[in-house]
Amino acid sequence: MKQTSLCYIENDGRYLMMHRTKKKNDENSGKWIGVGGKFLENESPDECMLREVCEETGIIPSSWQYRAVVTFVSDICETEHMHLFTAVSDSDIFTPCCEGELCWIPKTEVTRLKQVRQYPNPFWAVDFHATASLKCSQIRQY
């Protein structure tokens, strides 16, 4: 089973989102997503999230919270458990990422990226619902 992490980093009422535009053969190509990736052997969800956030953004979160695990089941792909986090960064400075363009987006605009920024299909359905729920603080906390 594939284990991954996904983190929405917050600073001053904004989320750091990645527009996946740089990686070849990317299943997330063209999507706006949080930051994350695959677990390394023997990594915990927190360890994976912290490593991926640092690798992809240079940010070390000042705090974070585990929010949920999302399970993807498919006839085509391996089953995946995606561990969802939110985190806080005390700084809005990030390093460029080789997988996409990073951008601080106001929370009020995140779920409106399709209309505001004119991108076709800017989210996976789970990312759209997760960011909408995070904005409303409706995700169950673990």
KEKOL-124363 format. One record per residue: residue number from 1; x, y, z of N, C-alpha, C in turn; residue in three letters. Coordinates in Angstrom, 2 decimals. Each point is the difference from the previous one (the first is absolute). Example, Ala and Ser with C-alpha at 12.3 -4.5 7.8 and 13.67 -1.06 7.14 Angstrom:
2
+-----+---------+---------+---------+---------+---------+---------+---------+---------+---------+------+
: seq :    n_px :    n_py :    n_pz :   ca_px :   ca_py :   ca_pz :    c_px :    c_py :    c_pz : type :
+-----+---------+---------+---------+---------+---------+---------+---------+---------+---------+------+
:   1 :   13.19 :   -5.69 :    7.80 :   -0.89 :    1.19 :    0.00 :    0.90 :    1.20 :    0.00 :  ala :
:   2 :   -0.35 :    1.05 :   -0.72 :    0.82 :    1.19 :    0.06 :   -0.77 :    1.09 :    0.73 :  ser :
+-----+---------+---------+---------+---------+---------+---------+---------+---------+---------+------+
END
This chain:
142
+-----+---------+---------+---------+---------+---------+---------+---------+---------+---------+------+
: seq :    n_px :    n_py :    n_pz :   ca_px :   ca_py :   ca_pz :    c_px :    c_py :    c_pz : type :
+-----+---------+---------+---------+---------+---------+---------+---------+---------+---------+------+
:   1 :    0.85 :   -1.19 :    0.00 :   -0.85 :    1.19 :    0.00 :    0.89 :    1.24 :    0.00 :  met :
:   2 :   -0.37 :    0.94 :   -0.81 :    0.72 :    1.27 :   -0.11 :   -0.41 :    0.91 :    1.16 :  lys :
:   3 :    0.99 :    0.60 :    0.66 :   -0.24 :    0.94 :    1.10 :    0.57 :    1.36 :   -0.41 :  gln :
:   4 :   -0.83 :    1.04 :    0.07 :    0.45 :    1.35 :   -0.36 :   -0.47 :    1.00 :    1.05 :  thr :
:   5 :    0.60 :    1.18 :   -0.06 :   -0.44 :    1.11 :    0.85 :   -0.37 :    1.18 :   -0.89 :  ser :
:   6 :   -0.90 :    0.83 :    0.50 :   -0.38 :    1.23 :   -0.67 :   -0.20 :    1.06 :    1.07 :  leu :
:   7 :    0.62 :    1.16 :   -0.19 :   -0.06 :    1.03 :    1.03 :   -0.40 :    1.34 :   -0.62 :  cys :
:   8 :   -0.94 :    0.66 :    0.67 :   -0.37 :    1.37 :   -0.35 :    0.66 :    0.91 :    1.02 :  tyr :
:   9 :    0.96 :    0.79 :   -0.46 :    0.78 :    0.88 :    0.87 :   -0.66 :    1.37 :    0.01 :  ile :
:  10 :   -0.21 :    0.52 :    1.21 :   -0.69 :    1.27 :    0.16 :    0.96 :    1.08 :    0.51 :  glu :
:  11 :   -0.18 :    1.21 :   -0.52 :    0.71 :    1.18 :    0.48 :   -0.87 :    1.21 :   -0.29 :  asn :
:  12 :   -0.32 :    0.75 :    1.02 :   -0.71 :    1.27 :   -0.14 :   -1.28 :   -0.12 :   -0.85 :  asp :
:  13 :   -0.81 :   -1.01 :    0.30 :   -1.28 :   -0.15 :   -0.69 :    0.11 :   -0.54 :   -1.43 :  gly :
:  14 :    1.15 :   -0.61 :   -0.32 :    0.22 :   -0.55 :   -1.35 :    0.51 :   -1.43 :    0.11 :  arg :
:  15 :   -0.25 :   -0.78 :   -1.06 :    0.58 :   -1.34 :   -0.13 :    1.07 :    0.04 :   -1.09 :  tyr :
:  16 :    1.09 :   -0.72 :    0.25 :    1.03 :   -0.16 :   -1.02 :   -0.44 :   -1.16 :   -0.89 :  leu :
:  17 :   -0.31 :    0.32 :   -1.24 :   -0.47 :   -1.00 :   -0.96 :    1.06 :   -0.18 :   -1.08 :  met :
:  18 :    0.04 :   -1.22 :   -0.55 :    0.92 :   -0.29 :   -1.08 :   -0.79 :   -0.27 :   -1.28 :  met :
:  19 :    0.32 :    0.74 :   -1.04 :   -0.58 :   -0.25 :   -1.32 :    0.96 :   -0.95 :   -0.70 :  his :
:  20 :   -0.44 :   -1.25 :   -0.18 :    0.88 :   -1.04 :   -0.52 :    0.20 :    0.19 :   -1.50 :  arg :
:  21 :    1.13 :    0.60 :   -0.35 :    0.26 :    0.35 :   -1.40 :    1.36 :   -0.46 :   -0.50 :  thr :
:  22 :    0.87 :   -0.55 :    0.85 :    1.38 :   -0.22 :   -0.40 :    0.42 :   -1.46 :   -0.17 :  lys :
:  23 :   -0.65 :   -0.90 :    0.67 :    0.42 :   -1.40 :    0.03 :   -0.56 :   -0.75 :   -1.20 :  lys :
:  24 :    0.84 :   -0.76 :   -0.70 :   -0.46 :   -0.79 :   -1.14 :   -0.79 :   -1.20 :    0.48 :  lys :
:  25 :   -0.99 :   -0.39 :   -0.79 :   -0.86 :   -1.16 :    0.31 :   -0.58 :    0.11 :    1.40 :  asn :
:  26 :   -0.49 :    1.16 :    0.34 :   -0.53 :    0.27 :    1.33 :   -1.49 :   -0.26 :    0.04 :  asp :
:  27 :   -0.45 :   -0.92 :    0.88 :   -1.44 :   -0.27 :    0.11 :   -0.76 :    1.22 :    0.51 :  glu :
:  28 :    0.72 :    0.97 :    0.59 :   -0.60 :    1.23 :    0.51 :    0.19 :    1.19 :   -0.95 :  asn :
:  29 :    0.46 :   -0.24 :   -1.19 :    0.30 :    1.08 :   -0.95 :   -1.18 :    0.96 :   -0.16 :  ser :
:  30 :    0.30 :    1.29 :    0.15 :   -1.00 :    1.03 :   -0.18 :   -0.86 :    0.27 :    1.22 :  gly :
:  31 :    0.13 :   -0.81 :    1.04 :   -0.83 :    0.15 :    1.21 :    0.67 :    0.93 :    1.01 :  lys :
:  32 :   -0.82 :    0.63 :    0.83 :    0.45 :    0.75 :    1.17 :   -0.18 :   -0.93 :    1.19 :  trp :
:  33 :    1.08 :   -0.28 :    0.71 :   -0.07 :   -0.90 :    1.15 :    0.85 :    0.56 :    1.14 :  ile :
:  34 :   -0.14 :   -0.63 :    1.15 :    0.89 :    0.31 :    1.11 :    1.35 :   -0.64 :   -0.26 :  gly :
:  35 :    0.82 :   -0.07 :    1.02 :    1.36 :   -0.53 :   -0.12 :    0.05 :   -1.37 :    0.65 :  val :
:  36 :    0.68 :   -0.94 :   -0.64 :    0.12 :   -1.32 :    0.60 :    0.66 :   -0.99 :   -0.92 :  gly :
:  37 :   -0.07 :   -1.26 :    0.39 :    0.61 :   -1.04 :   -0.81 :   -0.05 :   -1.35 :    0.68 :  gly :
:  38 :    0.78 :   -0.93 :   -0.54 :   -0.02 :   -1.39 :    0.45 :    0.86 :   -0.20 :    1.25 :  lys :
:  39 :   -0.45 :   -0.92 :    0.83 :    0.76 :   -0.39 :    1.19 :    1.29 :   -0.69 :   -0.41 :  phe :
:  40 :    1.05 :    0.23 :    0.77 :    1.20 :   -0.82 :   -0.08 :   -0.20 :   -1.19 :    0.95 :  leu :
:  41 :    0.82 :   -1.02 :   -0.15 :   -0.13 :   -1.19 :    0.85 :    0.09 :    0.37 :    1.48 :  glu :
:  42 :   -0.93 :   -0.52 :    0.78 :   -0.06 :    0.19 :    1.46 :   -0.30 :    1.43 :    0.44 :  asn :
:  43 :   -0.47 :    0.87 :   -0.90 :   -0.35 :    1.36 :    0.38 :   -1.41 :    0.02 :    0.58 :  glu :
:  44 :   -0.21 :    0.85 :    0.98 :   -1.35 :    0.24 :    0.52 :   -0.66 :    1.06 :   -0.88 :  ser :
:  45 :   -1.32 :    0.16 :    0.10 :   -0.66 :    1.07 :   -0.76 :    0.60 :    1.38 :    0.28 :  pro :
:  46 :    0.25 :    0.33 :    1.28 :    0.58 :    1.30 :    0.35 :    1.39 :    0.17 :   -0.60 :  asp :
:  47 :    0.83 :   -1.03 :    0.08 :    1.35 :    0.07 :   -0.54 :   -0.02 :    0.22 :   -1.51 :  glu :
:  48 :   -0.90 :   -0.71 :   -0.70 :   -0.12 :    0.17 :   -1.44 :   -0.43 :    1.41 :   -0.35 :  cys :
:  49 :   -1.02 :    0.49 :    0.68 :   -0.50 :    1.35 :   -0.28 :    1.09 :    1.04 :    0.23 :  met :
:  50 :    0.69 :   -0.08 :    1.14 :    1.04 :    1.00 :    0.30 :    1.14 :   -0.05 :   -1.02 :  leu :
:  51 :    0.42 :   -1.21 :   -0.40 :    1.06 :   -0.13 :   -1.00 :   -0.44 :    0.56 :   -1.34 :  arg :
:  52 :   -1.19 :   -0.37 :   -0.45 :   -0.49 :    0.47 :   -1.29 :   -0.19 :    1.52 :   -0.02 :  glu :
:  53 :   -0.55 :    0.56 :    1.07 :   -0.18 :    1.46 :    0.07 :    1.35 :    0.70 :   -0.10 :  val :
:  54 :    0.98 :   -0.49 :    0.74 :    1.33 :    0.62 :   -0.03 :    0.66 :   -0.17 :   -1.37 :  cys :
:  55 :   -0.07 :   -1.20 :   -0.58 :    0.60 :   -0.25 :   -1.31 :   -0.62 :    0.86 :   -1.10 :  glu :
:  56 :   -1.32 :    0.13 :    0.02 :   -0.69 :    0.69 :   -1.09 :   -0.12 :    1.50 :    0.18 :  glu :
:  57 :    0.13 :    0.49 :    1.24 :   -0.22 :    1.43 :    0.24 :    1.12 :    0.68 :    0.79 :  thr :
:  58 :    0.81 :   -0.77 :    0.70 :    1.01 :    0.57 :    0.89 :   -0.59 :    0.46 :    1.33 :  gly :
:  59 :   -1.29 :   -0.19 :    0.18 :   -0.69 :    0.45 :    1.21 :    0.05 :   -1.09 :    1.07 :  ile :
:  60 :    0.24 :    0.43 :    1.23 :   -0.13 :   -0.88 :    1.16 :   -1.19 :    0.53 :    0.78 :  ile :
:  61 :   -1.11 :   -0.73 :   -0.01 :   -1.21 :    0.51 :    0.68 :    0.23 :    0.25 :    1.49 :  pro :
:  62 :   -0.62 :    1.06 :    0.50 :    0.09 :    0.30 :    1.43 :   -0.98 :   -0.87 :    0.79 :  ser :
:  63 :   -1.06 :   -0.47 :   -0.65 :   -0.95 :   -0.93 :    0.60 :   -0.74 :   -0.71 :   -1.13 :  ser :
:  64 :   -0.56 :   -1.15 :    0.34 :   -0.78 :   -0.75 :   -0.99 :   -1.02 :   -0.86 :    0.72 :  trp :
:  65 :   -1.00 :   -0.43 :   -0.79 :   -1.05 :   -0.83 :    0.55 :   -0.40 :   -1.06 :   -1.01 :  gln :
:  66 :   -0.07 :   -1.23 :    0.46 :   -0.49 :   -1.10 :   -0.83 :   -1.50 :    0.16 :   -0.09 :  tyr :
:  67 :   -0.54 :   -0.02 :   -1.23 :   -1.43 :    0.25 :   -0.19 :   -0.80 :   -1.25 :   -0.36 :  arg :
:  68 :    0.53 :   -0.84 :   -0.89 :   -0.78 :   -1.15 :   -0.47 :    0.89 :   -0.92 :   -0.83 :  ala :
:  69 :   -0.51 :   -1.18 :   -0.26 :    0.60 :   -0.87 :   -0.99 :   -1.07 :   -0.22 :   -1.07 :  val :
:  70 :    0.41 :    0.19 :   -1.24 :   -0.89 :   -0.19 :   -1.15 :    0.47 :   -1.26 :   -0.72 :  val :
:  71 :   -0.90 :   -0.93 :   -0.22 :    0.35 :   -1.25 :   -0.67 :   -0.52 :    0.02 :   -1.43 :  thr :
:  72 :    0.92 :   -0.25 :   -0.94 :   -0.34 :   -0.09 :   -1.42 :    0.04 :   -1.47 :   -0.40 :  phe :
:  73 :   -1.10 :   -0.50 :   -0.54 :   -0.07 :   -1.39 :   -0.46 :   -0.32 :    0.04 :   -1.48 :  val :
:  74 :    0.76 :   -0.79 :   -0.79 :   -0.15 :    0.04 :   -1.45 :    0.24 :   -1.38 :   -0.59 :  ser :
:  75 :   -0.62 :   -0.25 :   -1.15 :    0.28 :   -1.22 :   -0.75 :    1.29 :    0.14 :   -0.81 :  asp :
:  76 :    0.47 :    1.22 :   -0.16 :    1.14 :    0.28 :   -0.86 :    1.29 :    0.21 :    0.80 :  ile :
:  77 :   -0.10 :    0.70 :    1.12 :    1.19 :    0.37 :    0.78 :   -0.01 :   -0.70 :    1.35 :  cys :
:  78 :    1.17 :    0.00 :    0.61 :    0.16 :   -0.54 :    1.35 :   -0.84 :    0.81 :    0.99 :  glu :
:  79 :   -0.57 :   -0.65 :    1.00 :   -0.73 :    0.70 :    1.05 :    0.94 :    0.98 :    0.69 :  thr :
:  80 :   -0.53 :    1.18 :    0.31 :    0.83 :    1.04 :    0.62 :   -0.67 :    0.55 :    1.25 :  glu :
:  81 :    0.79 :    0.16 :    1.05 :   -0.43 :    0.73 :    1.19 :    0.74 :    1.33 :   -0.01 :  his :
:  82 :   -0.76 :    1.08 :   -0.14 :    0.57 :    1.35 :    0.00 :   -0.29 :    0.63 :    1.37 :  met :
:  83 :    1.06 :    0.34 :    0.71 :   -0.12 :    0.58 :    1.33 :   -0.02 :    1.52 :   -0.15 :  his :
:  84 :   -1.10 :    0.60 :    0.41 :   -0.24 :    1.43 :   -0.22 :    0.36 :    0.81 :    1.25 :  leu :
:  85 :    0.77 :    1.06 :   -0.20 :    0.45 :    0.87 :    1.07 :   -0.29 :    1.46 :   -0.34 :  phe :
:  86 :   -0.09 :    0.81 :    1.04 :    0.13 :    1.45 :   -0.15 :    1.21 :    0.39 :    0.84 :  thr :
:  87 :    0.65 :    1.08 :   -0.40 :    1.19 :    0.47 :    0.72 :    0.02 :    1.52 :   -0.04 :  ala :
:  88 :    0.76 :    0.57 :    0.91 :    0.17 :    1.45 :    0.06 :    1.47 :    0.31 :   -0.25 :  val :
:  89 :    0.24 :    1.00 :   -0.83 :    1.35 :    0.51 :   -0.22 :    0.06 :    1.43 :    0.52 :  ser :
:  90 :    1.04 :    0.29 :    0.77 :    0.17 :    1.36 :    0.52 :    0.56 :    0.94 :   -1.06 :  asp :
:  91 :    0.44 :   -0.56 :   -1.12 :    0.58 :    0.80 :   -1.08 :   -0.72 :   -0.30 :   -1.30 :  ser :
:  92 :   -0.06 :    1.00 :   -0.89 :   -0.60 :   -0.26 :   -1.31 :    1.08 :   -0.21 :   -1.07 :  asp :
:  93 :    1.23 :   -0.19 :    0.42 :    1.11 :   -0.23 :   -0.93 :    0.11 :   -1.50 :   -0.27 :  ile :
:  94 :    0.07 :   -0.36 :   -1.27 :    0.17 :   -1.39 :   -0.39 :    1.03 :   -0.09 :   -1.10 :  phe :
:  95 :    0.55 :   -1.19 :   -0.20 :    0.94 :   -0.23 :   -1.08 :   -0.75 :   -0.56 :   -1.20 :  thr :
:  96 :    0.45 :    0.29 :   -1.21 :   -0.66 :   -0.54 :   -1.19 :    0.02 :   -1.53 :    0.02 :  pro :
:  97 :   -1.00 :   -0.59 :   -0.62 :   -0.15 :   -1.45 :   -0.01 :    0.10 :   -0.52 :   -1.43 :  cys :
:  98 :    0.66 :   -1.14 :   -0.16 :    0.18 :   -0.58 :   -1.34 :   -1.27 :   -0.70 :   -0.51 :  cys :
:  99 :   -1.03 :   -0.11 :    0.83 :   -1.21 :   -0.70 :   -0.41 :   -1.12 :    0.93 :   -0.43 :  glu :
: 100 :    0.11 :    1.29 :    0.32 :   -1.06 :    0.93 :   -0.37 :    0.26 :    1.38 :    0.54 :  gly :
: 101 :   -0.90 :    0.91 :   -0.32 :    0.09 :    1.39 :    0.45 :   -0.73 :    0.14 :    1.33 :  glu :
: 102 :    0.70 :    0.50 :    1.02 :   -0.60 :    0.23 :    1.30 :   -0.55 :    1.41 :    0.07 :  leu :
: 103 :   -1.15 :    0.15 :    0.65 :   -0.65 :    1.31 :    0.07 :   -0.86 :    0.07 :    1.26 :  cys :
: 104 :    0.13 :    1.10 :    0.75 :   -0.88 :    0.24 :    1.14 :   -1.33 :    0.50 :   -0.54 :  trp :
: 105 :   -1.07 :   -0.69 :    0.35 :   -1.33 :    0.36 :   -0.49 :   -0.91 :    0.23 :    1.20 :  ile :
: 106 :   -0.70 :    1.15 :    0.04 :   -0.92 :    0.24 :    1.11 :   -1.01 :   -1.15 :    0.14 :  pro :
: 107 :   -0.28 :   -0.38 :    1.23 :   -0.94 :   -1.10 :    0.23 :   -1.33 :    0.23 :   -0.71 :  lys :
: 108 :   -0.43 :    1.25 :   -0.06 :   -1.28 :    0.30 :   -0.64 :    0.02 :   -0.26 :   -1.50 :  thr :
: 109 :    1.18 :   -0.06 :   -0.60 :    0.11 :   -0.23 :   -1.45 :    0.31 :   -1.44 :   -0.37 :  glu :
: 110 :    0.45 :   -0.81 :    0.95 :    0.47 :   -1.34 :   -0.34 :   -1.07 :   -0.81 :   -0.73 :  val :
: 111 :   -1.20 :   -0.05 :    0.54 :   -1.03 :   -0.81 :   -0.65 :   -0.59 :    0.67 :   -1.23 :  thr :
: 112 :    0.40 :    1.23 :   -0.27 :   -0.48 :    0.72 :   -1.18 :    1.07 :    0.10 :   -1.09 :  arg :
: 113 :    1.07 :   -0.76 :    0.09 :    1.09 :    0.11 :   -0.99 :   -0.50 :   -0.14 :   -1.42 :  leu :
: 114 :   -0.97 :   -0.86 :   -0.22 :   -0.51 :   -0.21 :   -1.36 :   -0.58 :    1.30 :   -0.55 :  lys :
: 115 :   -0.77 :    0.72 :    0.81 :   -0.61 :    1.23 :   -0.48 :    0.99 :    1.18 :    0.07 :  gln :
: 116 :    0.75 :    0.09 :    1.10 :    0.88 :    1.16 :    0.21 :    1.19 :   -0.03 :   -0.94 :  val :
: 117 :    0.60 :   -1.15 :   -0.17 :    1.25 :   -0.08 :   -0.77 :   -0.18 :   -0.67 :   -1.38 :  arg :
: 118 :   -1.20 :   -0.37 :   -0.32 :   -0.32 :   -0.54 :   -1.32 :    0.79 :   -1.27 :   -0.36 :  gln :
: 119 :    0.14 :   -0.90 :    0.96 :    0.65 :   -1.29 :   -0.27 :   -1.06 :   -1.06 :   -0.16 :  tyr :
: 120 :    0.08 :   -0.81 :   -1.06 :   -0.95 :   -1.09 :   -0.15 :    0.32 :   -1.11 :    1.00 :  pro :
: 121 :   -1.01 :   -0.51 :    0.68 :    0.16 :   -1.12 :    0.93 :    1.21 :    0.16 :    0.92 :  asn :
: 122 :    0.01 :    1.04 :    0.83 :    1.21 :    0.30 :    0.77 :    0.26 :   -0.93 :    1.18 :  pro :
: 123 :   -0.97 :   -0.82 :    0.40 :    0.16 :   -0.87 :    1.17 :   -0.39 :   -1.42 :   -0.33 :  phe :
: 124 :    0.55 :   -0.93 :    0.77 :   -0.61 :   -1.31 :    0.12 :   -1.21 :    0.23 :    0.90 :  trp :
: 125 :   -1.02 :   -0.79 :   -0.13 :   -1.21 :    0.19 :    0.81 :    0.32 :   -0.02 :    1.49 :  ala :
: 126 :    0.89 :   -0.90 :    0.42 :    0.33 :   -0.08 :    1.43 :    0.68 :    1.28 :    0.48 :  val :
: 127 :    0.85 :    0.61 :   -0.81 :    0.66 :    1.25 :    0.40 :   -1.02 :    1.13 :    0.10 :  asp :
: 128 :   -0.94 :    0.04 :   -0.93 :   -1.02 :    1.05 :    0.05 :   -0.80 :   -0.12 :    1.29 :  phe :
: 129 :   -0.45 :   -1.22 :    0.31 :   -0.82 :   -0.19 :    1.19 :    0.82 :    0.20 :    1.28 :  his :
: 130 :    1.27 :   -0.41 :   -0.02 :    0.85 :    0.18 :    1.19 :    0.23 :    1.47 :    0.27 :  ala :
: 131 :    0.32 :    0.79 :   -1.03 :    0.26 :    1.42 :    0.24 :   -1.28 :    0.72 :    0.39 :  thr :
: 132 :   -1.13 :   -0.40 :   -0.56 :   -1.26 :    0.62 :    0.40 :   -0.30 :   -0.31 :    1.46 :  ala :
: 133 :    0.24 :   -1.25 :    0.41 :   -0.25 :   -0.38 :    1.38 :    0.98 :    0.67 :    0.95 :  ser :
: 134 :    1.27 :    0.09 :   -0.41 :    0.99 :    0.66 :    0.86 :   -0.39 :    1.44 :    0.23 :  leu :
: 135 :   -0.48 :    0.65 :   -1.04 :   -0.41 :    1.39 :    0.11 :   -1.12 :    0.15 :    1.02 :  lys :
: 136 :   -0.86 :   -1.00 :    0.06 :   -1.14 :    0.06 :    0.91 :    0.26 :   -0.72 :    1.32 :  cys :
: 137 :    1.22 :   -0.52 :    0.18 :    0.37 :   -0.74 :    1.21 :   -0.93 :   -1.18 :    0.26 :  ser :
: 138 :   -0.41 :   -0.71 :   -1.06 :   -0.92 :   -1.12 :    0.16 :    0.66 :   -1.35 :   -0.07 :  gln :
: 139 :    1.31 :   -0.06 :   -0.26 :    0.65 :   -1.30 :   -0.05 :    0.17 :   -0.51 :    1.42 :  ile :
: 140 :   -0.31 :   -1.25 :    0.21 :    0.14 :   -0.59 :    1.32 :    1.48 :   -0.01 :    0.38 :  arg :
: 141 :    0.31 :    0.41 :    1.19 :    1.37 :    0.04 :    0.49 :    0.33 :   -1.29 :    0.71 :  gln :
: 142 :    1.21 :   -0.52 :   -0.25 :    0.44 :   -1.27 :    0.63 :    1.12 :    0.29 :    0.95 :  tyr :
+-----+---------+---------+---------+---------+---------+---------+---------+---------+---------+------+
END
